[in-house]
Amino acid sequence: MTDSAFDHDARAQRGLRESATFDRATIAGIQRAADTGIYDIRGWGAKRPLPHFDDLLFLGASMSRYPLEGYRERCGTDVVLGTRHAKHPLHLSIPVTIAGMSFGALSGQAKEALGRGASEVGTSTTTGDGGMSDEERGQSKTLVYQYLPSRYGMNPDDLRKADAVEIVLGQGAKPGGGGMLLGQKISERVANMRTLPQGIDQRSACRHPDWTGPDDLAIKISELREITDWEKPVYVKVGATRTYFDVRLAVHAGADVVVVDGMQGGTAATQDVFIEHVGVPTLAAVPQAVRALQELGVHREVQLIVSGGIRTGADVAKAMALGADAVAIGTAALIALGDNDPSYSAEYEKLGSAAGFYDDFQDGRDPAGITTQDPELAARLDPVAAGRRLANYLRVLTMEAQTIARACGKAHVQHLEPEDLVAVTIEAAAMARVPLAGTQWIPGQNGAGL
């Protein structure tokens, strides 16, 4: 045996050497960077473990409070958004909305399916970057038009066609940075809508070109109100970082609704280092936003929508108990449409992944036809059937939130409050500002009372 063969055999016997600092994922990332010389771009949101809504529990009613009977006592779920200034606030049947995901990132069939599903249960969809598609406007009873730094596809006529306008200052997965749309997803139609060259990678801007601070934002909000004749609610969306100050500034600038997106929020494509290392968890952001609204005396007058990692009706109920008026879902909605479908397992394997694990949505090769512009792949998605699946999922989320609200003795999901919650970890108690279970202790706020 040669020396080199012996060395190779010895290394193989030792196996992959890893540690808490250099684990397998870190080693693989270093090796990929060394092989390619470029940073990793992906979607799907933060993968690292973070304090989340699972770390909170509800205190159901028994003796000191009485629960409501689910079969005969009503529990409301409706929400009104945009009551501060808009002539025509949005009246939604459920407090779960569809977050902005662009045509370009998603196929036309997927956008149509989102509109169908949301409309069936009486909630709203959001355009995302890239403008308003006919499929989405045609099937969305209530559609929010996103106004992003890129201004892709933006025109006043579409603003007037929308039911609300959302000014995006940041997203949870990439606050302070712009996203990517790779050339293979810039089809002729996408290029025409965005006034871009076909087939060329595009990076979205990280800040709006015509303002540098809150005063400029106030001017822009006034302009948008004039364009829409003061009819449409104006949202301001921020990625969760300095949430308390951002929410206060959004309110001062004139926002009707504030959207706070935590770092568990997904994205179509951005740097992995952004997704995992910039921003704060959704759980930490909600109380900061609520405190800002309360101190300004506008909590509930300026509505708060929370997004970033919402998966279940329990998540919905916990966000609302912490003070949100509604939530928005993105990744969960795509899964409900049929993404990561096990029936495409063989095709996911060809992509070097598996159903349930695929996060390279920016590549445009989604076998389910959802995050692609490939006509053959997109044709696999039946918008009617996919919309029905989304509607079913939204109904389940709503019923689960109602079940919890009734158990806490509440006749409306918006009546849930922080005192209905306890935390099972010190981190969650500190972030959510609710007591550690079995105590009256909120870390950083009071003594270790029992």
C-alpha positions in Angstrom: 0.0 0.0 0.0 1.4 3.4 -0.9 1.8 6.2 1.6 -1.0 8.2 0.0 -3.4 5.3 0.0 -2.6 4.6 3.6 -3.3 8.2 4.6 -6.6 8.1 2.7 -7.6 4.9 4.4 -6.6 6.3 7.8 -8.7 9.4 7.2 -11.7 7.2 6.1 -11.4 5.1 9.3 -11.5 8.3 11.5 -14.6 9.4 9.6 -15.8 13.0 9.3 -14.4 15.0 12.1 -16.9 17.5 13.5 -17.5 19.5 16.6 -20.1 21.9 18.1 -18.4 24.7 16.2 -17.6 22.9 13.0 -20.7 20.6 12.6 -21.6 18.8 9.3 -23.6 21.7 8.0 -20.8 24.2 8.7 -18.2 21.9 7.1 -20.4 21.4 4.0 -20.9 25.2 3.7 -17.1 25.8 3.8 -16.6 23.1 1.2 -19.3 24.5 -1.1 -17.8 28.1 -0.7 -14.3 26.8 -1.5 -15.6 24.9 -4.5 -17.7 27.6 -6.1 -16.3 31.0 -4.8 -19.9 32.3 -4.3 -22.2 32.6 -1.3 -25.2 30.4 -0.9 -28.6 31.7 -2.1 -31.8 30.0 -1.0 -35.3 30.4 0.2 -37.5 28.9 2.9 -36.5 31.1 5.8 -34.4 30.6 8.9 -33.6 27.0 9.7 -31.8 27.5 13.0 -33.7 26.7 16.2 -35.2 29.9 17.6 -37.7 30.7 20.5 -41.0 30.5 18.8 -44.7 30.3 19.5 -44.3 26.6 20.5 -42.6 27.9 23.7 -45.9 29.5 24.9 -48.9 27.8 26.4 -52.5 29.0 27.0 -54.2 29.0 30.4 -57.5 27.4 29.6 -60.5 28.3 31.7 -61.9 26.0 34.4 -63.0 27.6 37.7 -61.7 31.2 37.8 -62.9 31.6 34.2 -65.5 29.7 32.3 -65.0 28.3 28.8 -67.4 28.7 26.0 -69.3 25.7 24.5 -68.0 25.2 21.0 -71.3 23.7 19.7 -73.5 26.6 20.7 -71.6 29.7 21.7 -70.2 31.9 19.0 -66.6 32.9 18.8 -65.9 35.6 16.2 -63.0 35.7 13.8 -63.6 38.8 11.7 -61.2 41.7 11.5 -61.2 45.2 10.0 -58.0 46.6 8.7 -57.3 50.2 7.8 -59.7 52.1 10.0 -57.4 55.0 10.8 -57.6 57.0 7.6 -59.0 54.9 4.7 -62.5 55.5 3.3 -62.8 51.8 2.6 -61.2 49.7 5.3 -60.8 45.9 4.6 -63.4 43.7 6.2 -62.0 40.2 6.4 -63.9 37.1 7.7 -60.8 35.6 9.3 -57.6 37.0 10.8 -55.2 35.0 8.5 -54.1 36.8 5.4 -51.8 35.7 2.5 -48.4 37.5 2.5 -46.7 39.0 -0.5 -45.2 36.5 -2.9 -44.5 37.8 -6.4 -45.5 36.6 -9.9 -42.0 35.7 -11.0 -41.1 33.9 -7.8 -44.4 32.0 -8.2 -46.1 30.8 -11.3 -49.3 32.4 -12.6 -51.2 29.2 -11.6 -50.0 29.5 -8.1 -51.0 33.2 -7.9 -54.5 32.3 -9.2 -54.7 29.5 -6.6 -53.8 31.8 -3.8 -56.5 34.2 -4.9 -59.1 31.4 -5.2 -58.4 30.0 -1.8 -58.2 33.3 0.1 -61.5 34.5 -1.5 -63.3 31.3 -0.7 -62.8 32.0 3.1 -63.1 35.8 2.9 -59.5 37.0 3.4 -56.9 38.9 1.4 -53.9 38.2 -0.8 -50.9 40.3 -1.5 -49.1 40.9 -4.8 -45.5 40.8 -3.8 -42.7 42.3 -5.9 -43.2 42.4 -9.7 -46.6 44.0 -10.1 -50.2 42.8 -10.4 -51.0 39.7 -12.4 -54.3 39.2 -14.1 -54.7 35.8 -12.5 -54.4 37.2 -9.0 -56.6 40.3 -9.5 -59.2 38.2 -11.2 -59.5 35.6 -8.4 -58.7 37.8 -5.3 -61.8 39.4 -3.8 -59.5 41.5 -1.6 -56.0 42.2 -3.0 -53.2 44.2 -1.3 -50.7 45.8 -3.7 -47.1 45.8 -2.6 -45.0 49.0 -3.2 -41.4 47.8 -3.0 -38.0 49.5 -3.4 -37.5 47.9 -6.8 -40.8 49.4 -8.2 -41.0 46.4 -10.5 -44.3 46.6 -12.5 -45.5 49.5 -10.4 -48.1 51.8 -12.1 -50.9 54.0 -10.7 -53.7 52.1 -12.5 -52.8 48.9 -10.6 -52.7 50.9 -7.3 -56.2 52.0 -8.0 -57.3 48.5 -8.8 -56.0 47.2 -5.5 -58.0 47.2 -2.2 -55.0 48.3 -0.1 -51.4 49.4 -0.6 -48.5 47.9 1.4 -45.2 49.9 1.4 -42.4 47.3 2.0 -39.4 48.7 3.9 -38.1 45.2 4.8 -38.8 41.5 5.0 -38.1 39.2 7.9 -35.6 37.0 6.1 -33.6 39.9 4.8 -34.1 43.2 6.7 -31.7 45.7 5.2 -31.1 43.7 2.0 -32.7 43.0 -1.3 -33.7 39.6 -2.8 -32.7 37.8 -6.0 -34.7 36.7 -9.0 -32.5 34.4 -11.1 -32.5 34.7 -14.8 -34.2 31.3 -15.4 -37.3 32.6 -13.8 -37.4 35.8 -15.8 -39.6 34.7 -18.6 -40.8 36.9 -21.4 -43.9 37.8 -19.5 -42.1 38.4 -16.2 -39.5 40.6 -18.1 -42.3 42.6 -19.7 -44.1 43.1 -16.4 -41.0 44.2 -14.6 -39.3 46.1 -17.5 -36.3 43.8 -17.2 -34.1 42.0 -19.7 -35.3 38.4 -20.2 -33.2 35.6 -18.7 -30.8 37.9 -16.7 -30.4 37.7 -12.9 -31.9 40.6 -11.1 -31.3 41.8 -7.5 -34.0 43.8 -5.9 -33.0 47.1 -4.2 -32.7 47.2 -0.4 -34.2 50.7 0.0 -36.6 53.0 -1.8 -34.9 55.3 -4.2 -36.9 58.5 -3.4 -36.6 58.7 0.4 -34.0 58.4 3.1 -36.1 58.6 6.3 -39.5 58.9 8.0 -40.2 62.4 6.7 -39.9 61.1 3.1 -42.1 58.1 4.0 -44.8 60.5 5.2 -44.7 62.3 1.9 -44.9 59.1 0.0 -47.9 57.9 2.0 -49.6 61.2 1.2 -48.9 60.7 -2.5 -50.3 57.2 -2.5 -53.4 58.4 -0.7 -53.9 61.1 -3.3 -53.5 58.6 -6.1 -56.1 56.3 -4.6 -58.4 59.1 -3.5 -57.9 58.2 0.2 -60.0 55.1 -0.3 -57.3 52.4 0.3 -55.7 51.5 3.6 -51.9 52.0 3.5 -49.8 49.4 5.2 -46.1 49.7 6.1 -44.2 46.5 6.4 -40.9 46.2 8.3 -38.5 43.3 8.9 -38.1 42.6 12.6 -35.0 44.3 13.9 -35.4 47.6 15.7 -39.1 46.9 15.8 -40.1 49.3 18.6 -38.6 52.3 16.8 -39.7 51.2 13.3 -43.3 50.9 14.4 -43.3 54.3 16.1 -41.9 55.9 12.9 -44.4 54.1 10.7 -47.3 55.4 12.8 -45.9 58.9 12.8 -45.6 58.7 9.0 -49.3 57.9 8.8 -49.6 54.2 8.3 -53.1 52.6 8.8 -51.7 49.2 9.3 -48.2 48.0 10.4 -46.9 44.6 9.2 -44.0 43.1 11.3 -42.2 40.2 9.7 -40.0 38.1 12.0 -36.8 36.3 10.9 -38.6 33.0 10.5 -40.3 34.5 7.5 -39.5 32.8 4.2 -38.2 34.4 1.0 -37.9 33.5 -2.6 -34.2 34.0 -2.7 -31.5 35.7 -0.7 -28.2 35.0 0.9 -28.2 32.2 3.5 -26.0 34.4 5.8 -28.8 37.0 5.7 -31.5 34.5 6.5 -29.8 33.0 9.5 -27.9 35.9 11.0 -30.0 39.1 10.5 -33.2 40.1 12.3 -34.9 38.9 15.4 -37.4 36.1 16.0 -41.1 36.8 15.5 -41.8 36.1 19.1 -39.4 38.9 20.2 -40.8 41.4 17.7 -44.5 41.2 18.6 -44.4 42.7 22.1 -42.1 45.5 20.9 -44.5 46.4 18.2 -47.5 46.3 20.6 -45.6 48.4 23.2 -44.9 51.1 20.5 -48.6 51.2 19.5 -49.8 51.3 23.1 -47.4 54.1 24.1 -48.7 56.2 21.1 -52.3 55.4 22.1 -53.1 53.8 18.8 -53.2 50.1 19.6 -56.2 48.6 17.7 -56.6 51.9 15.9 -53.5 51.2 13.8 -53.8 47.5 13.2 -50.8 45.1 13.6 -50.3 42.2 11.2 -47.6 39.6 12.3 -45.8 37.3 9.9 -42.9 35.0 10.0 -43.3 31.3 10.8 -47.0 31.1 11.3 -48.0 27.4 10.8 -51.0 26.4 13.0 -54.1 27.9 14.6 -52.2 27.9 17.9 -49.6 30.2 16.3 -52.4 32.5 15.1 -54.0 32.5 18.6 -50.7 33.2 20.3 -49.8 36.1 18.0 -53.3 37.6 18.7 -53.0 37.1 22.4 -49.7 39.0 22.3 -51.6 41.9 20.6 -51.7 41.3 16.9 -54.9 42.0 15.0 -54.1 39.5 12.2 -51.3 37.3 10.9 -50.0 36.7 7.4 -48.7 33.3 6.0 -46.4 32.6 3.0 -44.4 29.4 3.2 -47.3 27.6 4.9 -49.7 28.7 2.1 -47.3 27.3 -0.6 -47.2 24.0 1.3 -51.0 24.0 1.4 -51.1 24.5 -2.4 -49.0 21.4 -2.8 -45.4 22.3 -2.5 -43.1 19.5 -1.2 -45.7 17.0 -2.4 -44.4 13.4 -1.8 -45.9 12.3 -5.1 -42.9 14.2 -6.8 -40.4 12.4 -4.6 -38.4 11.0 -7.6 -38.1 14.4 -9.1 -37.0 16.0 -5.9 -34.3 13.3 -5.7 -33.1 14.2 -9.1 -32.6 17.8 -7.8 -30.5 16.4 -5.0 -33.2 16.9 -2.4 -36.4 15.2 -1.2 -40.0 16.1 -0.7 -40.2 18.2 2.5 -36.6 19.4 2.2 -36.4 21.3 -1.1 -35.5 25.0 -0.6 -33.9 26.0 -3.9 -37.0 27.7 -5.1 -35.0 30.4 -6.8 -33.8 27.8 -9.4 -37.3 27.6 -10.9 -37.4 23.8 -11.1 -40.1 23.2 -8.6 -41.7 19.8 -9.6 -45.1 20.9 -8.1 -45.3 23.9 -10.5 -45.6 26.5 -7.8 -42.3 28.3 -7.7 -41.4 28.2 -11.3 -41.9 29.9 -14.7 -41.3 26.7 -16.7 -44.6 26.3 -18.7 -44.5 22.5 -18.4 -43.9 22.5 -14.7 -46.4 25.3 -14.0 -49.1 23.4 -15.9 -49.0 20.6 -13.3 -50.7 22.9 -10.8 -54.5 22.9 -11.0 -55.4 26.3 -9.6 -58.9 25.2 -8.7 -57.8 22.2 -6.7 -54.9 24.0 -5.2 -57.1 26.9 -4.2 -59.5 24.4 -2.5 -56.6 23.0 -0.5 -55.5 26.4 0.6 -59.1 27.2 1.7 -59.3 24.0 3.7 -56.0 24.9 5.4 -57.2 28.4 6.2 -60.5 27.0 7.7 -58.5 24.7 9.9 -56.3 27.5 11.1 -59.3 29.5 12.0 -61.1 26.7 13.7 -58.0 25.9 15.8 -57.7 29.5 16.9 -61.4 29.6 17.8 -61.1 26.4 19.8 -58.3 28.0 21.9 -60.2 31.2 22.3 -63.3 29.4 23.5 -61.2 27.4 25.9 -60.0 30.6 27.4 -63.5 31.9 27.7 -63.3 34.4 24.8 -66.2 35.2 22.4 -63.8 36.6 19.8 -60.2 35.6 18.9 -59.2 39.3 19.3 -60.2 39.1 23.0 -57.2 36.8 23.7 -54.6 38.7 25.8 -51.2 38.2 27.3 -52.5 37.1 30.6 -53.9 34.0 28.8 -50.3 32.9 28.2 -47.3 31.4 30.0 -43.9 30.5 28.7 -42.1 27.2 29.1 -38.6 28.6 28.7 -36.9 31.6 30.2 -36.0 32.9 26.7 -39.6 32.8 25.5 -40.8 34.4 28.8 -38.3 37.3 28.3 -39.1 37.8 24.6 -42.9 37.5 24.9 -43.1 39.3 28.2 -45.3 36.7 29.8 -44.7 34.7 33.0 -42.6 31.6 33.2 -45.1 28.7 33.7 -45.8 28.1 37.4 -44.5 31.5 38.5 -45.3 35.2 38.2 -41.8 35.9 36.9 -41.2 37.7 33.7 -37.5 37.8 33.2 -36.1 41.4 33.2 -39.4 42.9 34.4 -40.0 41.8 38.0 -38.6 39.7 40.9 -38.7 35.9 40.9 -42.2 35.8 42.5 -44.0 32.5 42.8 
